[in-house]
Amino acid sequence: MNRFYKKYRSLGNGVNIILLISVLVPLLALSYYNQPSPADDYCYIDTVFKFGWLEAMNYYYSGWTGRYFGIFLNHTNPLILHWVNGFKVLPVILLSGLIYALYTLFRHLTPTLSRIAHLGFAGVVFFLYILQIGSIAEAFYWMAAFVTYTIPNILTLLWIVLVLRWYRQDTQPGRILFGTMSGFLIFAVIGSSETNLLVMILLIAAWWVYRILFHKKVDGFMITMLIIAAGSCYLFFSSPGNAARIGGNPLSGNLVFSVTSSFKKLAELSKNWFLQTPLLLFSFAWLAVLTRLSTGSRNYFSVPVWFAVLLFIGVLSAQLFPSYYGVGIDPTLRVINCVYFFFLIGWFYIIGVVYHYFRHLNFSKAPFQLSLTKYTILYLVLFLTIGYSFYKSANVRVIYTDLLKGKAAAFNRQNKERYALINDSKDSVVYLPPIYTQPVSLFVEDIKPNKDHWWNKCMAGYFGKEAIYLKEEHSGQK
C-alpha cells in the first residue's frame, strides 16, 4: 500500500505543480504589459513632486487615511524615479512573494512532507484563489490596491512563520533576529489597511489566549509583540485623516447593521466558493495526505476545534466589517480578494485540526484511510472537476483572453503612444485619445473628459502640464 500511495502522491504533486503553472505563467506574462493607473498611482508621486517626499506622506496621513505603511509604499512607487517600466516588475515580485509565502507557511506546518509537496500545496491554494478571486487587476497590477491588501496578506503569512520559528530557536541571536523581524511585520501589516489591522489583532489575541489557556505561559516575546501592535494601532487611529473616510453614509458607524451584514456577506461568499471551485474535492485529497502524517508531524494542528473554528470565522467576518461600519456599503472587490485568501488557508487548516482531533481520539486506527480503488476514483473525479472549473472560471478566461488575443499588448501600446504625445508636446495643455482596449485583468480607470477631475489633474501635474483633456471619441472594445 505504501508503494501505491507514493505513486499517487508523486502524481498528485505533479498535478499540483501543473495547476500552479497554468495560472501563474499567464499572470507573469501579463506583467509585461502592465502600466501605472491614472487612478491614484500618479497622484501620490505628483504630491511628492509638489511638496517633497516626507511632506507628501504627511499630507495623506493628516488629510485622508491612517494607513501609514500603505502611504509609504504608494509614495515610493517607481514613478518617483520616472520608471514606468517598474510597474511591469512589481507584479512579478508580488506574485513570487505570494507563492513563497504560501510555500514557506506549508513547509512549517507540515515539515515532514517534501519540498515538492509544499510547492504543490501552494500551487493548489493559488490555483483556487485565481479561479474565484474578485479582481485580478486590484490584486496584482494596480499598485494603489495591492499595497493595501495583497502585500500585507503576504506579510501576515510570513509573520506566522516567524513566530513559529522564534519558538524553535535555541540561540539568543536567532531569537533577536526573528523577534525583530516579527515586530516589523506587525508594524507594517497594521499600517496597511483597516482590514489587515483587524486580522493581525485577532491573530495576536488568539496567540495570547492559546498560550495562556493551554500552556499557562506569557513570555517576553508575546509582551513585546503586543506593545508593538498597540503602538501601531495608536499610530493608525490617531491619524486626523481617518475622519475624512467616515460619515459619508447614514449607515456608517451602525454596529448592529455592520455585524449582521458582515456575517450575511460571509455566508453568501462562502457558498459561492464551495460550489464554484473544486475546493471540497481538494479537501478530501488533503485528508488523504493527513492520514500519512505521524502525530508529531501534525503538531501545529493540535489546537481545540472550537478555538480554530472561532478564529477562522472571526478573521473572515472581521475583514468585511470595516466596509459596513466605516462607509456603510458592501466591501470592494479588493477586500473580497483578501477574505477569500484567508478563507482558503484557514479552511485547509481547519480540516487539519479536525482530523487531528478525531485521530487523537482513536489511536489504533487512522480515519479516512483510502484503498487503491478509492484513490483512483478520487483522482479521476478531481481531474474532471478541475478541468470543468478551469474551463468555467471567468478569471481564467480573462487572463488568457487578454494575453492571447492581444488585448494586453494593445493596452500597453496605447499607453506608450500617450506618453509619446505628452513628452513630444510643447504645449501646456494636452489632449489624449482614450485607451480603446481595456483588458479586464490590467485596466482599472482612465482619465476623464473633465480636465478638473482628480485623475486628470494628477497626471497633468506628474508630467508637468497645466491640463490634460480626454478627447471626446467613441471607445472601442473592452
N, C-alpha and C positions, 0 to 999 in steps of 0.2 A: 504493500500500500504506500509506503514511503516513496518508493521509486515512481509510482504513478503520480503521487502528489507533487514531487519535484518537477516532473514533466509538465504538469498542469500549471504549477506556479511559474515555471520558466515561460510557458506560453502566455500566461496572464501578464507577466511583467513586460513581455514584448508587445502585447496588445496595448497596454497602458502607455508605453513609450510612443507607439504609433498615434494614439489618441492625442497625446501632448503635441506631437509634431504636426498633426492635422490642423490644429487651430493656432499653434504658436508661430509657425512659419509664415502664414499669410499676414498675421499681425505684425511680425517683424518686417515683412516686405512693405506693408502699408506705411511703416515709419518713414521710409524713404521719401514719401510724398507729403508728409505732414508739414503744416505751416502754422505760424502763430495766428491766433484768432483775434479779430477786431474786438471780440467780447472780452475785455479786461486785460488780455496779455500785453497790449500796447499801453494801456492806461497806467499800469504800475511803473513802467520804465519812463513814460512821459513825465510822471510825477517825480521820478528820480532826477531826470534831466533838468527839471524846473527848480526843485528845492534841495537837491542833494540826497544821497542815499539814506542817511540816518533821519533826516527831517521828513523824507517821503514816508518812511515806515511809521514815524510818529504821527504823521497826518492821518494815515489809515487807522492806526491804533486809537487815536483820540477822537476821530470823527466817524468811524464806521464799524469796527469789529475788534474784539479782544483776541482774535486768532494770531497771536504774536509770532508763532513759528511759521504759520502759513504766510503771514505778511513778509517775513524774512525771505522765504523761498521765492515768492512771487516777485519781490523787488530785486531778486538776484538772478532773474531768468536770463537766458542767452542774449536777449535783445539789449541788455546793458552793455554788451561788447559789440553790438551791431552784428551779431552772429545768428542770422535767420536759420541757417542750417543746423544750429544747435537744437532746434525743435524736431529735427529728424533723429538726433542722437538720444534725446531724453526718453522717448518711448522704449527704445532698445534697453536702456539702463533700467527703466521701470519694470518692464516685462521680465528681464533677467533677475532683478531683485525679488520680484514676486515668486517666481519659480524657486529661487534659492531659499526664500523664507519658508515656503511650504516644505521643501525638501529637508531643510535642517530641523524643522519642527517635528516632522515624522521620524527623522533619524533619532531624535532624542526620546520620543515616545515609544518607539519600537526598536531599540538598539540592536537586537539580535537578527533582524532582517538584513538582507544585503543592500548595498547602495543602489543597485538597480531597482530593487523593490521599493525603496524610499523615493527614488525619482519617478517610478511608475505611479506610486500613490499620489505624489504631487501632480503628475500628469492627469490622473483621474479627476482630482478636485478642480484643476484648472480647466479641463475639458467641460465638466459640468457647469462651471462658473460661466464660461463663454456661451454655452447653449442658452442660458436664460438671463444673462446679465441685462440690466435695464438700459444702459447706454455705453457702447464701446468707446465712443468719442470722449465722453466725460471720464471714463475710467483710465484711458491710456494716452490720449492725444491732446486734450485741452488742458493746458497746464494749470489754469486758474482753478480747475476742478480736481485734477489728480493730486495736487499738492495738499489739498484739504482732506481728501479721503483715501485714495489708494496708497499714498506714501505712509500716512500714519497706520493704515492697516498692516502694511509690511513691517513697520517698526514695532507694532504691538506683538506680532508673532515672534520677532527677534527678541523682544523683552521677555516673553515667556521662556524662551530658550536660555537666555542669560540667567534668569532666576533659577532654572533647573540646574544650570552649570555651576552657579555660585554654591549651591548646597552640596555639590560633589567635589569642590575644591579642598585640597588638603593644605595648601600653602597660603600664607598671608598675602604675598604679591598677587597671586591669582585671584583671591577674593577682592582685593582692592581694585584690580583691573575690571573684573566683571561687575562689581558693585558700582564703579564709576560709570561704566557704560550703561548699566540699568537705570541709574539716576538720570542720565542724559536722555534716554529714550522716553522715560516718563515725562520729563520736561517738554520734549518735542511733540509727543502724541497729544498731551493735554492742550498744548498751544496750537493745535492744527484745526480743530473744529469742536463744536459742542457735542456732536455725535461721538467722536473718538474720545473726548474727555469723559463722557459717561461710561464708555466701555472700559477705559483704563481704571476709573474709580471703582467700578463694580469688580473688576479682576483683583485689584488690591484689597478691597473689602473681603472678597471671597478667600483670598490668601490668608488674611488675618483671622477670619472666622475658622477656617480649616485648621490652621496651626494652633489656635487657642483651644478649640473644641476637641480635636483628635490627637494633638501632640502635647497640649498643655505647655506650649512654649511661645515666648516672644523674644526675638533676637535683635541685635543691633542693626542688622541689615533691614529687617522689617521696619524698624523705627525710622531709620534714615530715609527709606523709600517713601514712607508716609509723610515725613516732613517735606520732602521734595514735592510730592503730589499736592500737599496743602499750599505750599508756596506758589506752585504753578497755577493752581486754581485761583488763588488770590490775584495773581498777575492777569489771569484771563478775565475774571469777573469785575475787576476794578477798572477795566477799560471804560472811559467815558463814551466810546463809540458803540457800546452794546445797546444803549438806549435807542440808537437810530435804527436798529434792526427789529425792535419790539414795539408793538402797539399799532401796527398798520392794519390790523384786522380785529373786529369786535370779539372774536373767539380767542384771540391770543391771551395768554395768562389764565385761561379757564382750565383748572386742574382736572376736574371730573371729565370734561369733554376730551382733554388731551390723553388721559389714561385709557378711557374706553375706546377712543379712536385708534390708539396705538395697538391694542390687543386685537381689535377687529381687522385692522390692516394686516397685522402679522398672520392671522388665521387665513385671510384671503391669499396672501402671498405664498404661504406655506403649502396650501392646497395646489396652487399652480406649479410650484417647484417639484412637488411629488409626482404630479400627474403628467407633466410635460417633459420630464427627463427620466433617464434610466436609473435614478437615484436608488430606488428600492432594490433593484437587482444588484447594483454595486454594493448595497448594504449586505445582501446575502453572501456575495463574494468576500466581503470584509470579514464576515462571521467565519467563513471557511478558513481564512488566514488566521484568525484569532484562535481557532481550535489547535493550531500547530505551535502556538507560543506557550512557553512554560510560565508558571506562576510568577517567577522573578522577572520575566520579560514583560509582564503586564503590570509591573509595579505602579506605573503612573496612572493606571486605570482603577486602582484600589481606592476609589472615592465613593462615599454613600450615594446611591442612585438619586435619592431625593435632593441631595445637595447639588449634584451635577445638573439635574433637570431644572431646578430653580435658577441656577446661574445661567443656563442656556436660554431659558425664556426671558430672564431679566436682561441679559445682554442684547438680545434681539429687539425686544419691545422698547428698551431704553434708547435705541438708535432712532426709532420712529418718533419718540416723544417730543424732542425739541422742535420739530416742524409744526406740530399741532400747538404746542404750548407757546412757542416764540412768535409764530405768524398766523396760526390758525388754519393752515392749509395742509393738504396731503404732501408727504415727503417728495422731494425731487428724485429724478432717476439716479442721480449720483449717490443719494442716500440709500436708495433701494439696492444699488450695487454693493454698498457697504454691508447692509443687512444680509444679503444673500451670501456674501463672502464668509461671514462668521456663522451663518446658518449651516453651510456645507461642512466647515471644520468642526463645529460643535456637534452636528448630527453624527459624524463618524466617531467622535469622542464618546458621545452618549452610548452608542452601540457597544463600544469597548468597555465602558463602565458597567452596563447591564450584563454583558456576557461574563465579565469578571465576577460579578456578584453571584450569578447562578452557578458558575464554575466553582466558586468558593463553597457553595452550599453542598455540592456533590463532588467530593474529591476522587471518587472511584471512576467516574465516567464523565468525559467531556461532552457537553451538549453540542448539538449541531455537527456531528461527525458525518461526512459525506462519503458515499461509496463511489466507485469509479463511474457507474452509470449516472448517478446524481451529479457528479462533476461535469460529465459530458452534457447532460441536459441543461445545467446551469449556464455553461459556456455558450451553448447554441442559442438559448433564449436571450442571453446577454448580448451576443453578437448581433442578433436580429434587431433587438431593441435599440442598441447603439446606432446601427445603420439607419433605422427609421428616425430616431431623434436627430441624428446628424442631418438627414435629408430635410426634415420638417423645421429645423431651427431657423428662425428669421435672422438671427445674428450670424450664423454660418453662411447663409445665403448672401447677406450684406457684405461680409468681408471678402468673400470670393468674387462676388459680382463687381464690387468697387475695384478690386485688383485686376481681375482677368478681362473685364470689359473696358478697361482704360479710364474709368471714372476718376480714380485717384490720380492717375497721370495727368489727365486733363485739368483737374483741380490744381495740381502743382504748377502746371504750365501757365494757367490763367493768373495765378498769384504772382508768378515771376514776371509776367507781362505787365502787371500792375506796378511792381517795383520799378521796372524799367521806365514806365510812364512818369512815375513820381520823380525818380532820380534824374531823368533827362529834361524834365520841365524846369524852365527858368522862372515861371510864374509862381506867385504866392498862393494862387488858388488852382486846384487840380480837379479835373473831372475824370472819374474812374468808371470803367464798364463794370457791370455786375459780374459776380462769379456765376457763370451759367451752369457749370457742372458742380453739384453739391453732394458729394458722396456721404452717405449717412454715417459711415464709420469715422470720418475725419471732420466733417463740417459741423460747426456749431451755430454761428451767426455771422451776418455780413454787416457792413456799414449801411446807413440808411440814406434816402434821398434828402433828408433834412441835415444840413451841414452842422446844425447845433446839437444833433444827437450826440450822446456821450461817446459812442464808438468812433464817430467821425472826428470829434474834437481830439480824442486821444491819439488817433492815427495821424492826424494832421500835426499835432504837437510833436510826436515822435520823429516825424520826417522833416520837421522844421518848416511846415507850411502854415499859411494863415487859415485855410479852409480846404476841406476835401468834400466834394459832392459825389453822389452816386448818380450816374446817368440814368435818365428815365428810359429804359429799354425793356423789351419783353424778355423775361428769363427763359432759359432753355430747360432741358430735362433735369430732374434731380437724380 
